[in-house]
Structures are given as structure tokens and as C-alpha cells.
């Protein structure tokens, strides 16, 4: 191990990613049992599809989101 050899690892600082003023990914909670995310307003984002890059996409219900007080912190669309 590095500590046993008295070598101290140095990690560079990385800036948080995402748009300023918007919720960060860690503010959404993943529910493994139901395979969904819970947004900061406690609404469900259901699995929608897997994109070409292999990332799973989750979408909210627009009827619920249109009335959400956090909509401007969630998306710019």
C-alpha cells in the first residue's frame, strides 16, 4: 500500500459539473427496487430508455412538473 511505503497520493481538485443554479445529480435519489429516481420535490422520474451511449434515461411527468416550484432549478427546457 502507498501508506506503508510512506507515499502520499495527491489528487487534483475537480470542479463540480453541471449548470450553475440547477440541481446536482446527488440531489436526486435512486430507488433500486422500483428503478426510478426521486427528485428534490419528491416526484418520481421513471425509466424511459437507454441511449446509444448506454446511459439509462429517466423522465418525469410533465403534468406534475409544470406546477413544480423548483422547475427553474431542474431544467432549462
PyMOL Python script that loads the backbone (N, CA, C, O; Angstrom):
from pymol import cmd

cmd.read_pdbstr("""\
ATOM      1  N   UNK A   1       0.833  -1.184   0.000  1.00  0.00           N
ATOM      2  CA  UNK A   1       0.000   0.000   0.000  1.00  0.00           C
ATOM      3  C   UNK A   1       0.875   1.245   0.000  1.00  0.00           C
ATOM      4  O   UNK A   1       2.028   1.220   0.431  1.00  0.00           O
ATOM      5  N   UNK A   2       0.310   2.312  -0.485  1.00  0.00           N
ATOM      6  CA  UNK A   2       1.054   3.564  -0.550  1.00  0.00           C
ATOM      7  C   UNK A   2       1.443   4.079   0.830  1.00  0.00           C
ATOM      8  O   UNK A   2       2.549   4.584   1.019  1.00  0.00           O
ATOM      9  N   UNK A   3       0.542   3.954   1.787  1.00  0.00           N
ATOM     10  CA  UNK A   3       0.819   4.466   3.134  1.00  0.00           C
ATOM     11  C   UNK A   3       1.971   3.686   3.765  1.00  0.00           C
ATOM     12  O   UNK A   3       2.822   4.268   4.438  1.00  0.00           O
ATOM     13  N   UNK A   4       1.999   2.378   3.549  1.00  0.00           N
ATOM     14  CA  UNK A   4       3.085   1.560   4.091  1.00  0.00           C
ATOM     15  C   UNK A   4       4.434   1.976   3.518  1.00  0.00           C
ATOM     16  O   UNK A   4       5.461   1.851   4.186  1.00  0.00           O
ATOM     17  N   UNK A   5       4.435   2.466   2.290  1.00  0.00           N
ATOM     18  CA  UNK A   5       5.672   2.902   1.636  1.00  0.00           C
ATOM     19  C   UNK A   5       5.936   4.390   1.857  1.00  0.00           C
ATOM     20  O   UNK A   5       6.858   4.962   1.276  1.00  0.00           O
ATOM     21  N   UNK A   6       5.113   5.008   2.707  1.00  0.00           N
ATOM     22  CA  UNK A   6       5.203   6.430   3.021  1.00  0.00           C
ATOM     23  C   UNK A   6       5.083   7.311   1.780  1.00  0.00           C
ATOM     24  O   UNK A   6       5.756   8.334   1.654  1.00  0.00           O
ATOM     25  N   UNK A   7       4.212   6.889   0.872  1.00  0.00           N
ATOM     26  CA  UNK A   7       3.921   7.672  -0.335  1.00  0.00           C
ATOM     27  C   UNK A   7       2.532   8.273  -0.157  1.00  0.00           C
ATOM     28  O   UNK A   7       1.561   7.556   0.082  1.00  0.00           O
ATOM     29  N   UNK A   8       2.448   9.586  -0.274  1.00  0.00           N
ATOM     30  CA  UNK A   8       1.180  10.278  -0.101  1.00  0.00           C
ATOM     31  C   UNK A   8       0.598  10.605  -1.477  1.00  0.00           C
ATOM     32  O   UNK A   8       1.207  11.356  -2.239  1.00  0.00           O
ATOM     33  N   UNK A   9      -0.571  10.054  -1.804  1.00  0.00           N
ATOM     34  CA  UNK A   9      -1.180  10.376  -3.098  1.00  0.00           C
ATOM     35  C   UNK A   9      -1.690  11.814  -3.112  1.00  0.00           C
ATOM     36  O   UNK A   9      -2.169  12.318  -2.096  1.00  0.00           O
ATOM     37  N   UNK A  10      -1.587  12.459  -4.244  1.00  0.00           N
ATOM     38  CA  UNK A  10      -2.079  13.822  -4.410  1.00  0.00           C
ATOM     39  C   UNK A  10      -3.156  13.790  -5.485  1.00  0.00           C
ATOM     40  O   UNK A  10      -2.914  13.372  -6.617  1.00  0.00           O
ATOM     41  N   UNK A  11      -4.346  14.238  -5.109  1.00  0.00           N
ATOM     42  CA  UNK A  11      -5.473  14.230  -6.032  1.00  0.00           C
ATOM     43  C   UNK A  11      -5.776  15.657  -6.466  1.00  0.00           C
ATOM     44  O   UNK A  11      -5.835  16.557  -5.628  1.00  0.00           O
ATOM     45  N   UNK A  12      -5.968  15.876  -7.758  1.00  0.00           N
ATOM     46  CA  UNK A  12      -6.271  17.235  -8.223  1.00  0.00           C
ATOM     47  C   UNK A  12      -7.693  17.638  -7.862  1.00  0.00           C
ATOM     48  O   UNK A  12      -8.573  16.790  -7.715  1.00  0.00           O
ATOM     49  N   UNK A  13      -7.903  18.928  -7.722  1.00  0.00           N
ATOM     50  CA  UNK A  13      -9.243  19.442  -7.481  1.00  0.00           C
ATOM     51  C   UNK A  13     -10.019  19.399  -8.788  1.00  0.00           C
ATOM     52  O   UNK A  13      -9.512  19.818  -9.828  1.00  0.00           O
ATOM     53  N   UNK A  14     -11.233  18.899  -8.740  1.00  0.00           N
ATOM     54  CA  UNK A  14     -12.109  18.939  -9.913  1.00  0.00           C
ATOM     55  C   UNK A  14     -13.356  19.726  -9.539  1.00  0.00           C
ATOM     56  O   UNK A  14     -13.964  19.505  -8.492  1.00  0.00           O
ATOM     57  N   UNK A  15     -13.713  20.634 -10.404  1.00  0.00           N
ATOM     58  CA  UNK A  15     -14.885  21.462 -10.154  1.00  0.00           C
ATOM     59  C   UNK A  15     -16.157  20.633 -10.276  1.00  0.00           C
ATOM     60  O   UNK A  15     -16.209  19.687 -11.062  1.00  0.00           O
ATOM     61  N   UNK A  16     -17.181  20.982  -9.503  1.00  0.00           N
ATOM     62  CA  UNK A  16     -18.467  20.297  -9.662  1.00  0.00           C
ATOM     63  C   UNK A  16     -18.999  20.530 -11.071  1.00  0.00           C
ATOM     64  O   UNK A  16     -18.911  21.637 -11.603  1.00  0.00           O
ATOM     65  N   UNK A  17     -19.541  19.497 -11.659  1.00  0.00           N
ATOM     66  CA  UNK A  17     -20.086  19.622 -13.014  1.00  0.00           C
ATOM     67  C   UNK A  17     -21.573  19.930 -12.944  1.00  0.00           C
ATOM     68  O   UNK A  17     -22.232  19.648 -11.943  1.00  0.00           O
ATOM     69  N   UNK A  18     -22.079  20.496 -13.991  1.00  0.00           N
ATOM     70  CA  UNK A  18     -23.487  20.858 -14.053  1.00  0.00           C
ATOM     71  C   UNK A  18     -23.628  22.351 -14.234  1.00  0.00           C
ATOM     72  O   UNK A  18     -22.659  23.105 -14.137  1.00  0.00           O
ATOM     73  N   UNK A  19     -24.833  22.757 -14.494  1.00  0.00           N
ATOM     74  CA  UNK A  19     -25.094  24.175 -14.715  1.00  0.00           C
ATOM     75  C   UNK A  19     -25.330  24.882 -13.385  1.00  0.00           C
ATOM     76  O   UNK A  19     -25.978  24.346 -12.486  1.00  0.00           O
ATOM     77  N   UNK A  20     -24.797  26.082 -13.280  1.00  0.00           N
ATOM     78  CA  UNK A  20     -24.954  26.869 -12.060  1.00  0.00           C
ATOM     79  C   UNK A  20     -26.434  27.198 -11.850  1.00  0.00           C
ATOM     80  O   UNK A  20     -27.130  27.603 -12.781  1.00  0.00           O
ATOM     81  N   UNK A  21     -26.894  27.020 -10.629  1.00  0.00           N
ATOM     82  CA  UNK A  21     -28.281  27.317 -10.297  1.00  0.00           C
ATOM     83  C   UNK A  21     -29.227  26.137 -10.471  1.00  0.00           C
ATOM     84  O   UNK A  21     -30.409  26.238 -10.142  1.00  0.00           O
ATOM     85  N   UNK A  22     -28.718  25.017 -10.987  1.00  0.00           N
ATOM     86  CA  UNK A  22     -29.546  23.835 -11.198  1.00  0.00           C
ATOM     87  C   UNK A  22     -29.221  22.776 -10.153  1.00  0.00           C
ATOM     88  O   UNK A  22     -28.143  22.789  -9.559  1.00  0.00           O
ATOM     89  N   UNK A  23     -30.157  21.861  -9.933  1.00  0.00           N
ATOM     90  CA  UNK A  23     -29.911  20.758  -9.012  1.00  0.00           C
ATOM     91  C   UNK A  23     -28.760  19.906  -9.521  1.00  0.00           C
ATOM     92  O   UNK A  23     -28.582  19.742 -10.728  1.00  0.00           O
ATOM     93  N   UNK A  24     -27.989  19.371  -8.603  1.00  0.00           N
ATOM     94  CA  UNK A  24     -26.899  18.453  -8.933  1.00  0.00           C
ATOM     95  C   UNK A  24     -27.438  17.022  -8.910  1.00  0.00           C
ATOM     96  O   UNK A  24     -28.487  16.746  -8.328  1.00  0.00           O
ATOM     97  N   UNK A  25     -26.707  16.133  -9.548  1.00  0.00           N
ATOM     98  CA  UNK A  25     -27.145  14.744  -9.648  1.00  0.00           C
ATOM     99  C   UNK A  25     -27.366  14.113  -8.271  1.00  0.00           C
ATOM    100  O   UNK A  25     -28.297  13.328  -8.093  1.00  0.00           O
ATOM    101  N   UNK A  26     -26.518  14.449  -7.301  1.00  0.00           N
ATOM    102  CA  UNK A  26     -26.643  13.838  -5.976  1.00  0.00           C
ATOM    103  C   UNK A  26     -27.900  14.285  -5.227  1.00  0.00           C
ATOM    104  O   UNK A  26     -28.230  13.716  -4.187  1.00  0.00           O
ATOM    105  N   UNK A  27     -28.599  15.288  -5.741  1.00  0.00           N
ATOM    106  CA  UNK A  27     -29.823  15.747  -5.098  1.00  0.00           C
ATOM    107  C   UNK A  27     -31.042  14.921  -5.516  1.00  0.00           C
ATOM    108  O   UNK A  27     -32.134  15.097  -4.976  1.00  0.00           O
ATOM    109  N   UNK A  28     -30.846  14.029  -6.471  1.00  0.00           N
ATOM    110  CA  UNK A  28     -31.883  13.091  -6.885  1.00  0.00           C
ATOM    111  C   UNK A  28     -31.553  11.745  -6.242  1.00  0.00           C
ATOM    112  O   UNK A  28     -30.394  11.330  -6.232  1.00  0.00           O
ATOM    113  N   UNK A  29     -32.555  11.069  -5.710  1.00  0.00           N
ATOM    114  CA  UNK A  29     -32.338   9.808  -5.007  1.00  0.00           C
ATOM    115  C   UNK A  29     -32.776   8.648  -5.894  1.00  0.00           C
ATOM    116  O   UNK A  29     -33.890   8.636  -6.417  1.00  0.00           O
ATOM    117  N   UNK A  30     -31.879   7.668  -6.055  1.00  0.00           N
ATOM    118  CA  UNK A  30     -32.207   6.497  -6.868  1.00  0.00           C
ATOM    119  C   UNK A  30     -32.863   5.431  -6.004  1.00  0.00           C
ATOM    120  O   UNK A  30     -32.365   5.101  -4.928  1.00  0.00           O
ATOM    121  N   UNK A  31     -33.990   4.891  -6.481  1.00  0.00           N
ATOM    122  CA  UNK A  31     -34.685   3.794  -5.814  1.00  0.00           C
ATOM    123  C   UNK A  31     -34.434   2.536  -6.636  1.00  0.00           C
ATOM    124  O   UNK A  31     -35.024   2.342  -7.699  1.00  0.00           O
ATOM    125  N   UNK A  32     -33.553   1.691  -6.130  1.00  0.00           N
ATOM    126  CA  UNK A  32     -33.142   0.492  -6.866  1.00  0.00           C
ATOM    127  C   UNK A  32     -34.293  -0.491  -7.053  1.00  0.00           C
ATOM    128  O   UNK A  32     -34.399  -1.120  -8.106  1.00  0.00           O
ATOM    129  N   UNK A  33     -35.143  -0.630  -6.063  1.00  0.00           N
ATOM    130  CA  UNK A  33     -36.243  -1.588  -6.138  1.00  0.00           C
ATOM    131  C   UNK A  33     -37.201  -1.244  -7.283  1.00  0.00           C
ATOM    132  O   UNK A  33     -37.592  -2.124  -8.050  1.00  0.00           O
ATOM    133  N   UNK A  34     -37.576   0.025  -7.397  1.00  0.00           N
ATOM    134  CA  UNK A  34     -38.518   0.458  -8.435  1.00  0.00           C
ATOM    135  C   UNK A  34     -37.827   0.978  -9.694  1.00  0.00           C
ATOM    136  O   UNK A  34     -38.501   1.339 -10.659  1.00  0.00           O
ATOM    137  N   UNK A  35     -36.501   1.021  -9.698  1.00  0.00           N
ATOM    138  CA  UNK A  35     -35.719   1.537 -10.821  1.00  0.00           C
ATOM    139  C   UNK A  35     -36.229   2.908 -11.262  1.00  0.00           C
ATOM    140  O   UNK A  35     -36.637   3.107 -12.407  1.00  0.00           O
ATOM    141  N   UNK A  36     -36.193   3.832 -10.327  1.00  0.00           N
ATOM    142  CA  UNK A  36     -36.627   5.193 -10.621  1.00  0.00           C
ATOM    143  C   UNK A  36     -35.797   6.161  -9.781  1.00  0.00           C
ATOM    144  O   UNK A  36     -35.089   5.753  -8.861  1.00  0.00           O
ATOM    145  N   UNK A  37     -35.894   7.432 -10.107  1.00  0.00           N
ATOM    146  CA  UNK A  37     -35.273   8.480  -9.307  1.00  0.00           C
ATOM    147  C   UNK A  37     -36.366   9.297  -8.645  1.00  0.00           C
ATOM    148  O   UNK A  37     -37.470   9.427  -9.174  1.00  0.00           O
ATOM    149  N   UNK A  38     -36.048   9.846  -7.483  1.00  0.00           N
ATOM    150  CA  UNK A  38     -36.950  10.749  -6.778  1.00  0.00           C
ATOM    151  C   UNK A  38     -36.304  12.132  -6.835  1.00  0.00           C
ATOM    152  O   UNK A  38     -35.162  12.309  -6.410  1.00  0.00           O
ATOM    153  N   UNK A  39     -37.029  13.093  -7.354  1.00  0.00           N
ATOM    154  CA  UNK A  39     -36.489  14.443  -7.498  1.00  0.00           C
ATOM    155  C   UNK A  39     -36.532  15.182  -6.161  1.00  0.00           C
ATOM    156  O   UNK A  39     -37.139  14.690  -5.210  1.00  0.00           O
ATOM    157  N   UNK A  40     -35.903  16.349  -6.073  1.00  0.00           N
ATOM    158  CA  UNK A  40     -35.917  17.122  -4.820  1.00  0.00           C
ATOM    159  C   UNK A  40     -37.318  17.537  -4.357  1.00  0.00           C
ATOM    160  O   UNK A  40     -37.493  17.928  -3.203  1.00  0.00           O
ATOM    161  N   UNK A  41     -38.312  17.458  -5.242  1.00  0.00           N
ATOM    162  CA  UNK A  41     -39.692  17.774  -4.865  1.00  0.00           C
ATOM    163  C   UNK A  41     -40.491  16.494  -4.587  1.00  0.00           C
ATOM    164  O   UNK A  41     -41.721  16.517  -4.573  1.00  0.00           O
ATOM    165  N   UNK A  42     -39.783  15.381  -4.367  1.00  0.00           N
ATOM    166  CA  UNK A  42     -40.376  14.074  -4.046  1.00  0.00           C
ATOM    167  C   UNK A  42     -41.304  13.530  -5.129  1.00  0.00           C
ATOM    168  O   UNK A  42     -42.303  12.878  -4.824  1.00  0.00           O
ATOM    169  N   UNK A  43     -40.980  13.795  -6.381  1.00  0.00           N
ATOM    170  CA  UNK A  43     -41.737  13.243  -7.502  1.00  0.00           C
ATOM    171  C   UNK A  43     -40.892  12.172  -8.191  1.00  0.00           C
ATOM    172  O   UNK A  43     -39.664  12.202  -8.119  1.00  0.00           O
ATOM    173  N   UNK A  44     -41.549  11.237  -8.850  1.00  0.00           N
ATOM    174  CA  UNK A  44     -40.869  10.098  -9.470  1.00  0.00           C
ATOM    175  C   UNK A  44     -40.452  10.407 -10.902  1.00  0.00           C
ATOM    176  O   UNK A  44     -41.217  10.973 -11.683  1.00  0.00           O
ATOM    177  N   UNK A  45     -39.220  10.020 -11.228  1.00  0.00           N
ATOM    178  CA  UNK A  45     -38.735  10.055 -12.603  1.00  0.00           C
ATOM    179  C   UNK A  45     -38.590   8.600 -13.028  1.00  0.00           C
ATOM    180  O   UNK A  45     -37.722   7.886 -12.525  1.00  0.00           O
ATOM    181  N   UNK A  46     -39.440   8.158 -13.956  1.00  0.00           N
ATOM    182  CA  UNK A  46     -39.464   6.757 -14.378  1.00  0.00           C
ATOM    183  C   UNK A  46     -38.441   6.485 -15.471  1.00  0.00           C
ATOM    184  O   UNK A  46     -38.082   7.369 -16.248  1.00  0.00           O
ATOM    185  N   UNK A  47     -37.980   5.230 -15.508  1.00  0.00           N
ATOM    186  CA  UNK A  47     -37.069   4.811 -16.574  1.00  0.00           C
ATOM    187  C   UNK A  47     -37.773   4.966 -17.907  1.00  0.00           C
ATOM    188  O   UNK A  47     -38.930   4.574 -18.055  1.00  0.00           O
ATOM    189  N   UNK A  48     -37.071   5.541 -18.884  1.00  0.00           N
ATOM    190  CA  UNK A  48     -37.646   5.771 -20.198  1.00  0.00           C
ATOM    191  C   UNK A  48     -36.980   4.911 -21.266  1.00  0.00           C
ATOM    192  O   UNK A  48     -37.651   4.161 -21.975  1.00  0.00           O
ATOM    193  N   UNK A  49     -35.656   5.020 -21.379  1.00  0.00           N
ATOM    194  CA  UNK A  49     -34.936   4.303 -22.429  1.00  0.00           C
ATOM    195  C   UNK A  49     -33.449   4.277 -22.111  1.00  0.00           C
ATOM    196  O   UNK A  49     -32.987   4.938 -21.180  1.00  0.00           O
ATOM    197  N   UNK A  50     -32.717   3.516 -22.885  1.00  0.00           N
ATOM    198  CA  UNK A  50     -31.258   3.523 -22.810  1.00  0.00           C
ATOM    199  C   UNK A  50     -30.759   4.146 -24.106  1.00  0.00           C
ATOM    200  O   UNK A  50     -31.120   3.695 -25.193  1.00  0.00           O
ATOM    201  N   UNK A  51     -29.932   5.180 -23.994  1.00  0.00           N
ATOM    202  CA  UNK A  51     -29.487   5.876 -25.202  1.00  0.00           C
ATOM    203  C   UNK A  51     -28.352   5.120 -25.898  1.00  0.00           C
ATOM    204  O   UNK A  51     -27.917   4.073 -25.419  1.00  0.00           O
ATOM    205  N   UNK A  52     -27.885   5.639 -27.002  1.00  0.00           N
ATOM    206  CA  UNK A  52     -26.848   4.976 -27.805  1.00  0.00           C
ATOM    207  C   UNK A  52     -25.533   4.791 -27.061  1.00  0.00           C
ATOM    208  O   UNK A  52     -24.761   3.881 -27.365  1.00  0.00           O
ATOM    209  N   UNK A  53     -25.284   5.657 -26.087  1.00  0.00           N
ATOM    210  CA  UNK A  53     -24.047   5.567 -25.305  1.00  0.00           C
ATOM    211  C   UNK A  53     -24.173   4.594 -24.135  1.00  0.00           C
ATOM    212  O   UNK A  53     -23.213   4.386 -23.394  1.00  0.00           O
ATOM    213  N   UNK A  54     -25.350   4.001 -23.967  1.00  0.00           N
ATOM    214  CA  UNK A  54     -25.565   3.030 -22.904  1.00  0.00           C
ATOM    215  C   UNK A  54     -26.056   3.621 -21.601  1.00  0.00           C
ATOM    216  O   UNK A  54     -26.153   2.915 -20.598  1.00  0.00           O
ATOM    217  N   UNK A  55     -26.369   4.916 -21.600  1.00  0.00           N
ATOM    218  CA  UNK A  55     -26.868   5.555 -20.390  1.00  0.00           C
ATOM    219  C   UNK A  55     -28.384   5.400 -20.300  1.00  0.00           C
ATOM    220  O   UNK A  55     -29.104   5.586 -21.281  1.00  0.00           O
ATOM    221  N   UNK A  56     -28.847   5.056 -19.108  1.00  0.00           N
ATOM    222  CA  UNK A  56     -30.284   4.933 -18.874  1.00  0.00           C
ATOM    223  C   UNK A  56     -30.874   6.323 -18.670  1.00  0.00           C
ATOM    224  O   UNK A  56     -30.318   7.135 -17.931  1.00  0.00           O
ATOM    225  N   UNK A  57     -31.988   6.592 -19.317  1.00  0.00           N
ATOM    226  CA  UNK A  57     -32.636   7.896 -19.211  1.00  0.00           C
ATOM    227  C   UNK A  57     -33.934   7.760 -18.427  1.00  0.00           C
ATOM    228  O   UNK A  57     -34.708   6.821 -18.617  1.00  0.00           O
ATOM    229  N   UNK A  58     -34.145   8.722 -17.543  1.00  0.00           N
ATOM    230  CA  UNK A  58     -35.332   8.745 -16.699  1.00  0.00           C
ATOM    231  C   UNK A  58     -36.081  10.037 -16.974  1.00  0.00           C
ATOM    232  O   UNK A  58     -35.469  11.091 -17.149  1.00  0.00           O
ATOM    233  N   UNK A  59     -37.409   9.955 -17.010  1.00  0.00           N
ATOM    234  CA  UNK A  59     -38.205  11.139 -17.329  1.00  0.00           C
ATOM    235  C   UNK A  59     -39.310  11.337 -16.302  1.00  0.00           C
ATOM    236  O   UNK A  59     -39.825  10.391 -15.707  1.00  0.00           O
ATOM    237  N   UNK A  60     -39.648  12.595 -16.122  1.00  0.00           N
ATOM    238  CA  UNK A  60     -40.703  12.970 -15.188  1.00  0.00           C
ATOM    239  C   UNK A  60     -42.027  13.101 -15.930  1.00  0.00           C
ATOM    240  O   UNK A  60     -42.074  13.039 -17.158  1.00  0.00           O
ATOM    241  N   UNK A  61     -43.090  13.281 -15.172  1.00  0.00           N
ATOM    242  CA  UNK A  61     -44.415  13.509 -15.744  1.00  0.00           C
ATOM    243  C   UNK A  61     -44.581  15.016 -15.945  1.00  0.00           C
ATOM    244  O   UNK A  61     -44.635  15.759 -14.965  1.00  0.00           O
ATOM    245  N   UNK A  62     -44.661  15.479 -17.193  1.00  0.00           N
ATOM    246  CA  UNK A  62     -44.761  16.925 -17.452  1.00  0.00           C
ATOM    247  C   UNK A  62     -45.969  17.586 -16.791  1.00  0.00           C
ATOM    248  O   UNK A  62     -45.920  18.771 -16.463  1.00  0.00           O
ATOM    249  N   UNK A  63     -47.049  16.834 -16.592  1.00  0.00           N
ATOM    250  CA  UNK A  63     -48.247  17.397 -15.950  1.00  0.00           C
ATOM    251  C   UNK A  63     -47.967  17.777 -14.499  1.00  0.00           C
ATOM    252  O   UNK A  63     -48.540  18.734 -13.979  1.00  0.00           O
ATOM    253  N   UNK A  64     -47.093  17.027 -13.856  1.00  0.00           N
ATOM    254  CA  UNK A  64     -46.727  17.324 -12.468  1.00  0.00           C
ATOM    255  C   UNK A  64     -45.681  18.435 -12.432  1.00  0.00           C
ATOM    256  O   UNK A  64     -45.768  19.353 -11.616  1.00  0.00           O
ATOM    257  N   UNK A  65     -44.703  18.345 -13.313  1.00  0.00           N
ATOM    258  CA  UNK A  65     -43.584  19.293 -13.296  1.00  0.00           C
ATOM    259  C   UNK A  65     -43.988  20.722 -13.646  1.00  0.00           C
ATOM    260  O   UNK A  65     -43.373  21.672 -13.161  1.00  0.00           O
ATOM    261  N   UNK A  66     -44.993  20.883 -14.464  1.00  0.00           N
ATOM    262  CA  UNK A  66     -45.394  22.229 -14.874  1.00  0.00           C
ATOM    263  C   UNK A  66     -45.818  23.071 -13.669  1.00  0.00           C
ATOM    264  O   UNK A  66     -45.718  24.298 -13.707  1.00  0.00           O
ATOM    265  N   UNK A  67     -46.287  22.429 -12.607  1.00  0.00           N
ATOM    266  CA  UNK A  67     -46.733  23.136 -11.400  1.00  0.00           C
ATOM    267  C   UNK A  67     -45.668  23.164 -10.305  1.00  0.00           C
ATOM    268  O   UNK A  67     -45.908  23.699  -9.223  1.00  0.00           O
ATOM    269  N   UNK A  68     -44.507  22.599 -10.573  1.00  0.00           N
ATOM    270  CA  UNK A  68     -43.465  22.455  -9.554  1.00  0.00           C
ATOM    271  C   UNK A  68     -42.787  23.791  -9.237  1.00  0.00           C
ATOM    272  O   UNK A  68     -42.419  24.530 -10.150  1.00  0.00           O
ATOM    273  N   UNK A  69     -42.620  24.103  -7.948  1.00  0.00           N
ATOM    274  CA  UNK A  69     -41.949  25.351  -7.573  1.00  0.00           C
ATOM    275  C   UNK A  69     -40.444  25.338  -7.870  1.00  0.00           C
ATOM    276  O   UNK A  69     -39.806  26.391  -7.866  1.00  0.00           O
ATOM    277  N   UNK A  70     -39.874  24.152  -8.128  1.00  0.00           N
ATOM    278  CA  UNK A  70     -38.439  24.024  -8.404  1.00  0.00           C
ATOM    279  C   UNK A  70     -38.130  23.850  -9.887  1.00  0.00           C
ATOM    280  O   UNK A  70     -36.984  23.569 -10.240  1.00  0.00           O
ATOM    281  N   UNK A  71     -39.104  24.006 -10.749  1.00  0.00           N
ATOM    282  CA  UNK A  71     -38.915  23.741 -12.177  1.00  0.00           C
ATOM    283  C   UNK A  71     -37.724  24.494 -12.761  1.00  0.00           C
ATOM    284  O   UNK A  71     -36.984  23.931 -13.568  1.00  0.00           O
ATOM    285  N   UNK A  72     -37.524  25.735 -12.377  1.00  0.00           N
ATOM    286  CA  UNK A  72     -36.416  26.519 -12.936  1.00  0.00           C
ATOM    287  C   UNK A  72     -35.048  26.046 -12.440  1.00  0.00           C
ATOM    288  O   UNK A  72     -34.028  26.410 -13.026  1.00  0.00           O
ATOM    289  N   UNK A  73     -35.007  25.239 -11.367  1.00  0.00           N
ATOM    290  CA  UNK A  73     -33.745  24.684 -10.879  1.00  0.00           C
ATOM    291  C   UNK A  73     -33.505  23.282 -11.417  1.00  0.00           C
ATOM    292  O   UNK A  73     -32.435  22.707 -11.218  1.00  0.00           O
ATOM    293  N   UNK A  74     -34.500  22.736 -12.098  1.00  0.00           N
ATOM    294  CA  UNK A  74     -34.438  21.361 -12.569  1.00  0.00           C
ATOM    295  C   UNK A  74     -34.028  21.287 -14.042  1.00  0.00           C
ATOM    296  O   UNK A  74     -33.192  20.464 -14.418  1.00  0.00           O
ATOM    297  N   UNK A  75     -34.612  22.138 -14.859  1.00  0.00           N
ATOM    298  CA  UNK A  75     -34.358  22.072 -16.300  1.00  0.00           C
ATOM    299  C   UNK A  75     -34.446  23.457 -16.923  1.00  0.00           C
ATOM    300  O   UNK A  75     -35.099  24.359 -16.398  1.00  0.00           O
ATOM    301  N   UNK A  76     -33.775  23.600 -18.047  1.00  0.00           N
ATOM    302  CA  UNK A  76     -33.848  24.878 -18.762  1.00  0.00           C
ATOM    303  C   UNK A  76     -34.781  24.787 -19.959  1.00  0.00           C
ATOM    304  O   UNK A  76     -34.957  25.765 -20.686  1.00  0.00           O
ATOM    305  N   UNK A  77     -35.381  23.616 -20.169  1.00  0.00           N
ATOM    306  CA  UNK A  77     -36.283  23.458 -21.323  1.00  0.00           C
ATOM    307  C   UNK A  77     -37.729  23.650 -20.931  1.00  0.00           C
ATOM    308  O   UNK A  77     -38.617  23.552 -21.778  1.00  0.00           O
TER     309      UNK A  77
END
""", "prot")
cmd.dss("prot")
cmd.show_as("cartoon", "prot")
cmd.util.cbc("prot")
cmd.orient("prot")
